Amino acid sequence: MNKKSTPSARLSALVTGRNVLVAESKALKIAAAGLDENFSRVAALIRVATGKVVVAGLGKSGLVAQSIAATLCSLGTPAVFMHAGEAAHGDIGVVQNGDVVIFVSKSGATPELIRLCAPVRALGAKLVALTGNLRSPLAGEADALLAAVVDREADPLDLAPTSSAVVALALGHALAVALAQARGFTEEDFARTHPSGQLGRNLSLRVADVMHALTEISVMAPGDKMRDVVVAMTRRPHGAACVVDKRGILAGIITDGDIRRALQKHDDIRPMTAADVMTANPVRVTPETLLGDALRLMEDRPSQISVLPVADTGGHCLGLLRLHDIYQH
């Protein structure tokens, strides 16, 4: 039977949690201060390499290696993960002449990695050791070093790879970002490496790609009665109706929230017109606006909005964009 959490137990957990975060942040500060020409040497080694980056490790270091490889790929440096235990059984075939291989090991003495040093060199690849022990066998075999040295781990026993894992991962991130910056990696490049992700979607798609056209939404005239507005918005539930004048110019927008606020102020809104309730001259976007820019326009404000009218530069209403449309995959 589970014991109920007492206030003292919850407080103890909170204190421990904070101590771990403080210890790990301290380890990162020390690592940042100690970053030297070795980091530049590794970055240069990868920049001039004719092949890819192969990141290998075992256990928790293997998980860190997987994440580093993924981040490198994300920021434009081709990389793959190689499982240290499987490498000697054929997976080392992923290593080719011109590659740079990064071995991740806190101790620098992982037997599975040590045994791979000679085969990696025989395949024509350069070897980088990302390790917490600069006097280790792995460090001695490497062409370049990334120092993930920590004074102690964040757990009270100083055993679990906590601070060391955070520092190793952060070094991998720092390397990926430095390489991306050196290569002039742009938002457009990022979009190409994230075609299905929300970030790539925001950078590559435009409002015109996801908006609802006038034929799909509720479009009202300023003089239309609110009863007709409510009926139209019920039939086409997009969360808003665009109010358009005779020339097709956007005059305003009526959202579900506008209707609720009107009902709070008036006993009967049926005799009222769309012009009485609408938000005049609303925030809007053009069809050419990137989704990321539209998202910032909707969210980076004191009061967030969930729908935006779409209009051309002349003010002609073209449709409606919902927050849901931006996040829809």
Order of alpha helices (4+ residues) and beta strands (2+ residues): alpha-alpha-beta-alpha-beta-alpha-beta-alpha-alpha-beta-alpha-beta-alpha-alpha-alpha-alpha-beta-beta-alpha-beta-beta-alpha-alpha-beta-alpha-beta-beta-alpha
